[in-house]
Amino acid sequence: MARMRQNTVPWWRWRAQVRSALHMFGDPAFQQESWLTGQAEYGSVTDAVYRLVGDTWLDRWSAATYIGRIFVDGDEAEAVDQAVLAALAVLHEVGEEQPAGAYFAHPAWPELVRKARAAHERLAAADADDPGRRPDTLDVLRIRTGGR
């Protein structure tokens, strides 16, 4: 998100939060290096779920609700919806605040990774950003968005 254009959508701060979570969910190497080893600067799997749905209520509303605000078009919204549903399914079955390995062992985890990667790549392309670089730390995300 280093180059994410702030004029892509008006609610770009929420977009940055969603993109951060999708980026982390969609990068297995990052997960092994950071979540599995407990690197605090990236938060936990549960933290990423909260970034994904906390401000947006994507756990209750379709991403299509935010087309033109957070998401550029219906294709982005559909990809995000698929990733959110996959993340919530795993979280609800494994439970909150479990060790990363418990999520990674869930049989639906690879599908979650695939869906999150697809959504992340779609959003990154719209923002003219490199989807392959390492996710930002939570501190960098806070600085960039002026958030919490």
Long-range contacts (C-beta under 8 A, 24 or more apart in sequence): 1-127, 1-129, 1-136, 1-141, 1-144, 2-129, 2-130, 2-133, 2-136, 3-127, 3-128, 3-129, 3-130, 4-127, 4-129, 4-144, 5-127, 5-128, 8-72, 8-126, 8-127, 9-68, 9-69, 9-70, 9-71, 9-72, 10-68, 10-69, 11-66, 11-69, 11-70, 13-145, 13-146, 13-147, 14-55, 14-56, 14-66, 14-69, 14-70, 15-70, 15-71, 15-123, 15-127, 16-141, 16-144, 16-145, 17-51, 17-52, 17-54, 17-55, 17-56, 17-141, 17-145, 17-147, 18-51, 18-52, 18-56, 18-58, 18-70, 18-80, 18-123, 19-120, 19-123, 19-124, 19-127, 20-48, 20-51, 20-135, 20-136, 20-138, 20-141, 21-48, 21-49, 21-51, 21-52, 21-87, 21-116, 22-52, 22-80, 22-83, 22-116, 22-117, 22-119, 22-120, 22-123, 23-116, 23-120, 23-124, 23-131, 23-135, 24-48, 24-135, 25-52, 25-83, 25-87, 25-112, 25-113, 25-116, 25-117, 25-120, 26-83, 26-113, 26-114, 26-115, 26-116, 26-117, 26-118, 26-119, 26-120, 26-121, 27-113, 27-117, 27-134, 27-135, 28-113, 30-134, 30-135, 31-100, 31-104, 31-113, 34-135, 35-100, 36-100, 36-101, 36-104, 38-100, 41-137, 41-138, 41-139, 42-135, 42-137, 42-138, 43-138, 44-97, 44-100, 45-91, 45-98, 45-100, 45-103, 46-91, 46-96, 46-97, 46-98, 47-138, 48-87, 49-87, 49-88, 49-91, 52-83, 52-84, 52-87, 53-84, 53-88, 58-84, 59-84, 59-88, 71-123, 72-126, 75-122, 76-119, 76-122, 76-123, 76-126, 79-115, 79-118, 79-119, 79-122, 79-123, 80-119, 80-123, 82-115, 82-118, 82-119, 83-112, 83-115, 83-116, 83-118, 83-119, 86-111, 86-112, 86-115, 86-116, 87-112, 87-116
